[in-house]
Amino acid sequence: MNREFSVSQIERYGVRDLDGVETPRLLFYQWALDANREKLKAICGGFENLRLMFKTFKATLLLAPYCHAGLKAVKTSCLGEARAVAARSNLSDILIAFPCFGSAVDGFLALRREFPHKRFSLVVPNLACARGLSAKADADIPIYLDLDPGMKRTGVAFGQAAAELADAIASLDHLSLHGLHVYDGNVQHHNPHAIRDYSNRLMMKIDETVRALHGKHTIHEVVTSSSITMQSNLEAHRAGAYSWRLTVSPGTAVLWDSNYNDILPKQFSYAAAVATRILDARRHRDGHFLTTDCGVKFGAGADAGPMHVLGFRGYRPFGKSEYFGMLAWLGFDRATGEPLADDPDEMIGRVVLVFPRHVCTTVSQYAHALLIRDGQVSETIPIDARDG
């Protein structure tokens, strides 16, 4: 179901002198950042159960309010992100949720030497990864077994397979099993009811695995959850009265995107938008094609999909290329069916706002974002962990 009209507080996205912004440009909205942080805190019951996923927003300045509010742990997707967090935040518990092989192991060990007072941990999806770590390590490394909940990317199966991998790792030097990593960010769900059913099944699978490990291995933490499964996972965990500790690792909830808003409308507020300019209008049959400067190489991630646009009515996204985005102007309001008298030629040069389909890949396209506070640009936010 398309939920692009389910946008809260549309009036708060106005920006004074928006025409003066060089486009395309990523915008962060302070009011929405604050609202999303408070919503996350409420869902998690405080930040003790939150291991925030940093890779979505890649800006250490956005971490600071979370740290001030009590955040203690973070998850990154690469060594570069981990280094940025270690260097420019007071967080000391950093999980790198990406398998390390070869020179990446050397980089991880160098990171530990560079920041000896930080606790760096790694996910391990298989025995080959564990052996590579063990061969080079000179001190104990906290590791999390990477379990595959259905993403089909990395990870060992639940239950006996995970127990056998844990036993094999226990025989290796310098590796200390600390927890389980069960990330479900791209497991498909059609509606909130499907999410709840999924969460109940996931918690039971995790519990079976923890019990299969019991007696030989102690699991101190189980890390799960995307931004759309975290609430139902936490609720299923509480309902099941499981004894093991669950932390959730959402990232998209910090900024939100239209992909997740289609599934859970208004669960969080859009805190990120791309200011994009209409570059051309060309007549096509009974309507017009409009071209923007928000393409996949400069403005939106390659998997951005059909974005939601704020700033004019009567459009339909239909394509994108390297430097251009394409919209069809239909001549009527898609939400109400009301005919529109706008002249598409007069739209040329106008700046409109795009809510990204996939905010993670969109953010990584930019070296910095503009922070919008009280309807105007207030400062520049470096995307200082995008390289790595």
Wavefront OBJ file of the C-alpha trace (Angstrom):
o trace
v 0.000 0.000 0.000
v 1.336 3.451 -0.904
v 1.532 5.667 2.154
v 3.242 8.686 0.618
v 0.438 10.977 1.772
v 0.905 9.825 5.375
v 3.281 12.644 6.314
v 3.020 14.224 9.725
v 3.255 17.986 10.175
v 3.844 18.859 6.525
v 3.915 22.553 7.389
v 7.122 22.070 9.403
v 9.160 21.123 6.324
v 9.154 24.626 4.899
v 12.581 26.240 4.578
v 13.075 29.974 4.158
v 15.210 30.914 1.139
v 15.147 27.322 -0.128
v 15.758 28.623 -3.660
v 19.186 29.730 -2.460
v 20.239 26.161 -1.595
v 22.532 24.539 -4.154
v 20.818 21.355 -5.260
v 20.691 18.499 -4.804
v 21.430 18.836 -1.099
v 20.641 16.655 1.883
v 18.652 18.355 4.654
v 18.259 17.272 8.273
v 15.337 18.657 10.311
v 16.131 19.302 13.960
v 12.546 18.994 15.197
v 12.162 15.562 13.556
v 15.551 14.347 14.800
v 14.453 15.239 18.346
v 11.030 13.630 17.928
v 12.485 10.394 16.546
v 15.009 10.158 19.367
v 12.282 10.518 21.984
v 10.129 7.944 20.183
v 13.048 5.499 20.085
v 13.656 6.028 23.793
v 9.996 5.370 24.581
v 9.830 2.207 22.453
v 13.038 0.825 23.953
v 12.151 1.806 27.513
v 15.338 3.850 27.717
v 18.549 3.426 25.796
v 19.873 0.472 27.800
v 18.196 -1.839 25.253
v 19.371 0.138 22.205
v 22.517 -0.542 20.170
v 22.000 2.174 17.584
v 22.952 1.319 13.998
v 25.283 4.073 12.849
v 25.547 3.208 9.159
v 22.185 4.791 8.304
v 23.212 8.370 9.099
v 27.036 8.216 9.257
v 27.303 11.579 11.049
v 28.912 11.602 14.478
v 27.301 14.959 15.337
v 23.924 13.207 15.267
v 25.220 10.717 17.850
v 25.912 13.357 20.492
v 22.279 13.896 21.633
v 21.843 10.124 21.958
v 24.960 9.887 24.112
v 23.734 12.742 26.307
v 20.428 10.890 26.680
v 22.153 7.711 27.882
v 23.119 5.685 24.799
v 26.008 3.344 25.645
v 26.389 1.034 22.639
v 26.475 1.341 18.863
v 26.702 -0.903 15.824
v 28.712 -0.001 12.737
v 29.007 -1.683 9.361
v 32.714 -1.168 8.668
v 36.052 -0.194 10.205
v 35.829 3.381 8.927
v 32.561 3.952 10.722
v 33.949 2.368 13.894
v 36.989 4.651 13.784
v 34.800 7.749 13.383
v 32.615 6.751 16.336
v 35.639 5.949 18.504
v 37.404 9.199 17.647
v 34.490 11.601 17.814
v 32.083 10.289 20.436
v 32.245 9.098 24.023
v 30.742 5.712 23.142
v 33.018 2.882 24.198
v 31.012 -0.218 23.153
v 31.307 -0.574 19.363
v 30.163 -3.679 17.479
v 31.386 -3.999 13.888
v 28.642 -5.996 12.195
v 30.589 -7.064 9.139
v 32.839 -10.116 8.741
v 36.557 -9.302 8.707
v 39.001 -11.210 6.515
v 42.606 -10.624 5.443
v 43.754 -7.021 5.721
v 40.479 -6.070 7.446
v 41.649 -8.161 10.425
v 44.866 -6.142 10.512
v 42.792 -2.959 10.395
v 40.600 -4.143 13.250
v 43.601 -4.970 15.427
v 45.153 -1.585 14.603
v 41.886 0.072 15.626
v 42.051 -1.634 19.021
v 45.620 -0.427 19.520
v 44.664 3.102 18.468
v 41.771 3.248 20.961
v 42.775 0.932 23.833
v 40.001 2.175 26.130
v 37.224 1.319 23.699
v 35.581 -2.107 23.477
v 35.469 -3.274 19.872
v 33.652 -6.496 18.990
v 33.038 -8.365 15.735
v 30.439 -10.619 14.165
v 31.580 -14.062 12.993
v 29.395 -15.890 10.439
v 31.530 -18.998 9.870
v 34.574 -20.941 11.002
v 36.868 -19.548 8.284
v 36.286 -16.023 9.596
v 36.943 -17.156 13.169
v 40.192 -18.883 12.215
v 41.450 -15.792 10.418
v 40.803 -13.668 13.495
v 42.359 -16.164 15.864
v 45.525 -16.509 13.794
v 46.339 -12.796 14.039
v 44.865 -11.786 17.399
v 47.181 -11.052 20.309
v 44.435 -10.618 22.928
v 40.854 -11.775 23.446
v 38.321 -10.454 20.925
v 34.635 -10.355 21.934
v 32.636 -11.927 19.115
v 28.984 -12.340 18.219
v 27.819 -15.348 16.232
v 26.092 -14.065 13.111
v 22.795 -15.941 12.648
v 20.762 -15.757 9.437
v 17.080 -14.913 10.152
v 16.162 -15.135 6.479
v 18.208 -12.371 4.845
v 20.306 -14.985 2.975
v 23.443 -12.851 3.140
v 25.700 -14.118 5.911
v 25.286 -16.165 9.027
v 24.875 -19.633 10.420
v 21.510 -21.353 10.863
v 19.675 -21.331 14.184
v 19.882 -24.201 16.667
v 22.355 -27.035 16.317
v 24.379 -25.435 13.502
v 25.028 -22.384 15.671
v 25.947 -24.614 18.629
v 28.448 -26.538 16.518
v 30.048 -23.322 15.281
v 30.261 -22.018 18.853
v 31.978 -25.256 19.953
v 34.504 -24.983 17.124
v 35.266 -21.357 17.937
v 35.770 -22.229 21.601
v 38.817 -24.274 20.626
v 40.498 -21.262 18.986
v 42.807 -18.838 20.764
v 41.879 -15.253 21.596
v 38.180 -15.462 20.693
v 35.548 -14.964 23.368
v 31.899 -15.617 22.479
v 29.870 -12.735 23.874
v 26.556 -12.813 22.059
v 24.431 -13.428 18.995
v 23.803 -11.089 16.073
v 20.444 -11.699 14.362
v 19.800 -8.746 12.065
v 16.577 -8.780 10.071
v 16.722 -5.470 8.195
v 15.587 -6.743 4.802
v 13.277 -9.567 5.777
v 10.067 -8.649 3.957
v 6.845 -7.785 5.806
v 3.535 -6.696 4.304
v 1.829 -5.123 7.311
v 2.061 -4.744 11.113
v 0.256 -8.060 11.699
v 2.871 -9.920 9.651
v 5.614 -8.172 11.630
v 4.159 -9.326 14.951
v 3.840 -12.920 13.764
v 7.415 -12.808 12.497
v 8.730 -11.427 15.812
v 7.078 -14.162 17.864
v 8.639 -16.835 15.642
v 12.034 -15.116 15.710
v 12.163 -14.943 19.497
v 11.341 -18.652 19.724
v 14.124 -19.513 17.251
v 16.609 -17.418 19.197
v 15.552 -19.025 22.454
v 16.027 -22.498 20.988
v 19.539 -21.496 19.927
v 20.413 -20.018 23.323
v 19.223 -23.220 24.979
v 21.279 -25.297 22.533
v 24.327 -23.298 23.659
v 23.442 -23.469 27.356
v 25.911 -25.276 29.555
v 28.862 -24.606 27.276
v 28.535 -20.978 26.249
v 27.083 -17.936 28.011
v 25.197 -15.472 25.806
v 25.435 -11.987 27.274
v 23.562 -10.130 24.532
v 21.388 -10.874 21.504
v 21.380 -8.044 18.938
v 18.401 -7.919 16.574
v 16.025 -5.663 14.740
v 15.544 -3.190 11.988
v 13.568 -0.015 12.578
v 10.307 -1.746 11.649
v 10.816 -4.893 13.747
v 12.339 -3.423 16.908
v 9.064 -2.676 18.693
v 7.464 -6.024 17.883
v 10.705 -7.864 18.713
v 10.907 -6.158 22.090
v 7.232 -6.899 22.768
v 7.638 -10.559 21.762
v 10.712 -10.831 23.967
v 8.835 -9.448 26.961
v 5.768 -11.601 26.271
v 7.911 -14.720 26.082
v 9.643 -13.904 29.386
v 12.957 -15.006 27.895
v 15.915 -14.874 30.254
v 18.532 -13.710 27.763
v 19.183 -10.021 27.184
v 17.858 -8.489 23.955
v 19.136 -5.263 22.411
v 17.756 -3.754 19.215
v 19.823 -2.088 16.503
v 17.616 0.205 14.416
v 19.180 2.954 12.336
v 16.588 4.171 9.848
v 14.395 5.407 12.714
v 16.880 8.244 13.293
v 16.020 9.760 9.881
v 13.152 7.554 8.546
v 12.423 6.896 4.872
v 9.469 6.266 2.603
v 10.241 2.555 2.278
v 9.538 2.006 5.974
v 6.805 4.646 6.065
v 4.877 2.600 3.507
v 4.830 -0.275 6.010
v 4.389 1.680 9.263
v 2.892 5.090 8.375
v 3.862 7.898 10.761
v 5.732 5.553 13.099
v 8.556 8.097 12.913
v 8.912 11.509 11.288
v 10.917 12.216 8.158
v 14.081 13.873 9.501
v 15.918 13.786 6.160
v 14.947 15.201 2.798
v 16.760 16.019 -0.413
v 16.273 19.483 -1.843
v 16.101 18.948 -5.606
v 15.439 21.362 -8.452
v 13.170 20.861 -11.464
v 15.431 21.308 -14.462
v 13.086 20.792 -17.398
v 9.495 20.096 -18.442
v 8.599 18.297 -21.662
v 5.130 17.650 -23.032
v 4.144 13.972 -23.285
v 0.671 12.906 -24.480
v -1.824 14.554 -22.113
v 0.778 15.532 -19.485
v 4.401 16.459 -19.004
v 7.651 14.812 -17.994
v 9.585 16.754 -15.357
v 13.316 16.267 -14.839
v 15.054 16.918 -11.506
v 18.723 16.971 -10.516
v 18.268 14.125 -8.005
v 19.768 11.123 -9.815
v 21.365 7.964 -8.481
v 24.924 9.344 -8.611
v 24.160 12.715 -7.121
v 21.202 12.879 -4.816
v 19.599 9.485 -4.321
v 20.973 6.009 -3.765
v 20.827 3.563 -6.644
v 18.131 1.564 -4.854
v 16.132 4.625 -3.877
v 12.955 3.523 -5.651
v 9.893 5.743 -6.136
v 10.437 8.635 -3.758
v 7.828 10.792 -2.102
v 7.945 14.432 -3.177
v 6.796 17.419 -1.131
v 6.377 20.832 -2.717
v 3.964 20.310 -5.568
v 1.005 18.091 -6.402
v 0.044 15.913 -9.337
v 3.254 13.981 -9.934
v 4.134 10.339 -10.435
v 7.743 9.129 -10.110
v 8.686 6.959 -13.059
v 12.445 6.785 -13.414
v 15.944 7.984 -12.642
v 19.355 7.965 -14.245
v 22.846 8.878 -13.093
v 22.285 12.601 -12.619
v 18.578 13.046 -13.241
v 15.313 12.018 -11.633
v 12.110 11.851 -13.669
v 8.546 12.665 -12.703
v 5.339 12.594 -14.714
v 3.075 15.583 -14.069
v -0.492 14.323 -14.361
v -2.571 17.490 -14.118
v -4.567 16.361 -11.088
v -3.957 15.922 -7.376
v -3.220 12.231 -6.763
v -4.516 12.373 -3.196
v -7.870 13.995 -3.965
v -8.389 13.740 -7.740
v -8.771 17.537 -7.932
v -7.810 18.991 -11.356
v -4.776 21.281 -11.232
v -4.306 24.452 -13.237
v -0.501 24.626 -12.736
v 1.632 25.322 -15.777
v 4.504 22.776 -15.818
v 6.723 25.265 -17.677
v 6.481 27.568 -14.674
v 7.775 24.775 -12.427
v 11.193 24.863 -14.088
v 13.756 26.068 -11.570
v 11.532 25.321 -8.562
v 13.093 23.552 -5.561
v 11.048 20.707 -4.098
v 11.735 18.212 -1.316
v 12.208 14.491 -1.814
v 11.774 12.026 1.039
v 14.205 9.225 0.089
v 12.959 5.723 -0.535
v 16.131 4.327 1.072
v 17.745 6.855 3.374
v 20.917 4.815 4.088
v 22.153 4.809 0.500
v 21.020 8.397 -0.005
v 22.972 9.785 2.962
v 26.175 8.119 1.767
v 26.001 10.209 -1.442
v 26.749 13.419 0.460
v 29.793 14.877 2.187
v 27.575 17.059 4.365
v 23.969 17.903 5.139
v 22.302 21.184 6.044
v 20.592 21.241 9.432
v 17.216 22.987 9.368
v 16.191 24.591 12.635
v 13.106 26.828 12.974
v 12.553 26.836 9.235
v 15.999 27.960 8.161
v 19.476 26.586 7.549
v 21.366 26.770 10.846
v 24.580 24.783 10.329
v 26.399 22.169 8.278
v 26.531 18.544 9.472
v 29.515 16.585 8.083
v 28.751 13.039 6.970
v 32.125 12.183 8.436
v 31.944 8.375 8.367
v 30.943 7.821 4.745
v 34.425 6.730 3.652
v 35.203 3.271 4.905
l 1 2 3 4 5 6 7 8 9 10 11 12 13 14 15 16 17 18 19 20 21 22 23 24 25 26 27 28 29 30 31 32 33 34 35 36 37 38 39 40 41 42 43 44 45 46 47 48 49 50 51 52 53 54 55 56 57 58 59 60 61 62 63 64 65 66 67 68 69 70 71 72 73 74 75 76 77 78 79 80 81 82 83 84 85 86 87 88 89 90 91 92 93 94 95 96 97 98 99 100 101 102 103 104 105 106 107 108 109 110 111 112 113 114 115 116 117 118 119 120 121 122 123 124 125 126 127 128 129 130 131 132 133 134 135 136 137 138 139 140 141 142 143 144 145 146 147 148 149 150 151 152 153 154 155 156 157 158 159 160 161 162 163 164 165 166 167 168 169 170 171 172 173 174 175 176 177 178 179 180 181 182 183 184 185 186 187 188 189 190 191 192 193 194 195 196 197 198 199 200 201 202 203 204 205 206 207 208 209 210 211 212 213 214 215 216 217 218 219 220 221 222 223 224 225 226 227 228 229 230 231 232 233 234 235 236 237 238 239 240 241 242 243 244 245 246 247 248 249 250 251 252 253 254 255 256 257 258 259 260 261 262 263 264 265 266 267 268 269 270 271 272 273 274 275 276 277 278 279 280 281 282 283 284 285 286 287 288 289 290 291 292 293 294 295 296 297 298 299 300 301 302 303 304 305 306 307 308 309 310 311 312 313 314 315 316 317 318 319 320 321 322 323 324 325 326 327 328 329 330 331 332 333 334 335 336 337 338 339 340 341 342 343 344 345 346 347 348 349 350 351 352 353 354 355 356 357 358 359 360 361 362 363 364 365 366 367 368 369 370 371 372 373 374 375 376 377 378 379 380 381 382 383 384 385 386 387 388
